[in-house]
Amino acid sequence: MMFMAKTSRSDSFRVWDAPLRLFHWLLVAAITIAFLSSEGDSPIADWHMAAGWTAAMLLAFRLVWGFIGGEHARFANFVRPSRLLSHIRELAAGHPQRTIGHNPMGALAVLALLIVTGAVLWTGIQVDAGQTDEDLHEAIAYGLLALIGVHVAAVVLMSVFTRENLARAMVTGRKSAALHPGAHDARRPAVVAVLLAAMVMGMTVFGILRYDSAAFSAQSHGEAKQGHEIEGGTAVQGEDNDRD
């Protein structure tokens, strides 16, 4: 058994670090729960806000990890606009080259998903505070859903074109050495990077709980908004009393 494990390991090389993979699948879970709980009559409707705040915490991690994470998790490693045109030509010809990390189109997808997810979260906070229309939040949320659909389709299509299971690589963190001759294990994130990312996540959670003490627990739709309105009403009432 040990020999088989070692042989299998030698046939592949490390690409995606564990924190990045954990972020990826936790964000998938958070967004899924957020969508399934978006309607008031959903059996998990009370967890909509918690799912959104969890996604916000994960987004904060990814932004930091893009600068201090493992080799292929860093933005500088895969955001290469100069490679985009040649990649599109390869796609049009039906023969895209395999890449170890994100390909140029994948890089755009990552950035777009992060930006649109951030927009969904921001408008959700604004709706919760009664400062924007819920229709805008829903429109951007459905835009995110469409973007995710395109991303999944692209992963499947690229897996077929390159004969490489990209989804499995995001689970195991490894790719086949036979398909990438000369490739080597990606540099691991430094211990200090892990500690810094943990610190940022802790500070993010602290900030979220300062804003909404029930952020990560079940709460009915509009419950937090009502709390803000009550606080605002108390403040206004206090000002009126001062004037009297």
N, C-alpha and C positions, 0 to 999 in steps of 0.2 A: 504494500500500500504506500509506504513512504517513497519507494522508488518511482511508482507511478505518479505521485504528486510532484516529485522533483522533475520528472521528465516533462510533465504538463507545464510546469512553471518555466522550464528552459525553452519551451516552444512559444512563449509569449513574453511580452515586456510591459512594464508599468507605464500607464498614460495618465489616468485620472486619479488624483489623491482622494483619500477617504472623506475628508470634510466636504469637498466639492460634490462627491456623489451623494452624500447624506443630504446636503442642501438641495440638490436637484430633486430627489424623490420626496423630501418633506415639502418642498414647494408645490410639487404635483399634488400631494395629498391636501395641502392647505387650500389651493385653488379649487380643487374638486369639491371639497366640503363647502367652500364659500359659494360656489354655483348651486350646489344641491340644496343649500339652506337659504337661498336668496328670496324665495317666496314665503310669505307669512304663514301659509298652510302646510309648509314642509315639516315633517316630523323632527327634523334637526334644525329648524329655523332659529332656535335660541343660540345656536353655535356660530351664526354668521359673523358676528363681530369678532369672536375669538379667532376664527379662521383668518379673518382679515388682519388682525393684529399679529398673528403668527407669521403671516406672509410678510408683513412689514419688518419684523425682526429678522427673518431670513434674507430679505432684500438688503438690509443693512450689512449683514454678514458678507453677502456676495460682492457688494461694492468694495468692501475692505479687502476681501480675499482676492479680488481682481488685481491688487497691487502687491500683496505679500504672500499669496498662496503658492501652491505647487507650480511647477514649470508651465504646464499647459492650461492652468487655471488663470494665469495672469493675462490681463487685457493686452499688454505689450506683445505677448506671444502669438495672439491670433487676430488682433485687429490690424489687418494689413490691407488697406484700400487699393494699393498698387497691384495686388494679385487678383482683384475682383474680375476685371475684364477678361483675363485669360481663363479664369475658372468658368465664366459664363460661356465662353467659346467652347470649352471642353464639354460643358453640359449640353450645349446645342448640338455638338457632334455625337453625343451619347457615350463619350469616353472620358469622364472626369477622373483626374488622378486621385489616388488615395492620399489622405493626409493623416499625420499622426494625431494632431489635435483637431480643433475646429477648422473646417475649410472656410474660404472667404464668405460664402453665402451663410454658412453656419454662424460665423462671427456676427454678421448683420442680424441674424435671427436672435442671437443671444442679447445683443444690445437692444433690439426692438422689444423683446419680451420683458427685459428689465425696465425699460422706459414706460411701456404701456402698463405693466403691473404697478409701477409707482404711481401712474396717473389714476388707475383704478382705486388704489389705496387712498390717495390724496382726496379725490372727489368723494370717496366713502366717508372720510373724516369730516369733510365739509357738509355733507348731507346730514351726518350725525349731529353736527353743531347747528344745523338749520341755516347754513350760509350759502347753499347752492341747490339747484334743482336735482331731484333724484333721477330724472330722465337722462341727464348728462352722465351720471355715474353708470347707469345701466347701458347706455350706448357705448361707452368706453369698455365696459366689462364684456359686452358682446364682441367688441372689436378684439379684445384679448382672446376670447374663445376662438374667433376665426383665425387669429394669428397662431394659436396653439395647434389648430387643425392643420394649417399649412406647414408648421414645423414638423408635426408627426408624419405628414405625408412626405415631406422632404427627406426625413430620416429613413423612411421605408424605401423611397426611391433610390437614395444614395446607397443604401445597403444592397439593393439589387444591382445597381450599376457597378459598384466596387467589389461585390461578392464578400462583403464584410459586415457582420452583425453589429451595427453601431449602438443599438439599444443595449445589447448584452455587454458591450464594452463599458457603458455607463453604470452597469451593475457590478461587474467584476473589477473594473478599473484597468483592464489589460486588453491588449490587442495581439493578434498573431504575428510572430516574428517572421514567418514565412511570407507574409504579405507586405512586410516592410523591411526588406534586407538592410542590414547595417544600423537599424534603429536600436536605441539603448533605453534603459529605464529612465523615466523622467525624474528630475531632481525633486526630492521630497520637500515639503514646506519646513522651514526652520521651526524649532521648538518655540522660539520667541514669537514667531508669526501666529502659531496656534494660541499662545497666551494672549497676544494682542487682540486676536479675533474674538476670543472668549470675553475679553474685557469690553470690547465694543458691543457685543451682544448683551452683556450684563447691563451696560449703561443704557442700551436701547430699551430693554425690558423695564428698567427703572423709570425711564422717561415716559414710556407708555402707561405704566401703572400710576404715575403721578397725574397723567391726563385723565385716565379712566381706571379707577381702582378695580373694576370688575372686568377688565379687558379680556382676560383669559378664562373667564367663567361664562356659563350660560346666562344670556339675558335676552329678553324679548325685543322685537324690533321696535325702535323708538324709545326704549327704556333709557339709554344713555343720553339721548337727545332731550328727553324730559328732565333728566337730572341737570343738564346744562341750562335748560330754560328756567328751572327752579332756582339754580344758583344765580342766574342773570336777573331773575325777578327779585330775589332777595337783595342783590346789589342795588337795583333801581329803587326798591322800597327804602333801603338805607339812605340813599341819596335824597329821596323825598323827605324823609324824616329830618335829615340834617338841614334841609331848606326851611322846614317848619320851625 
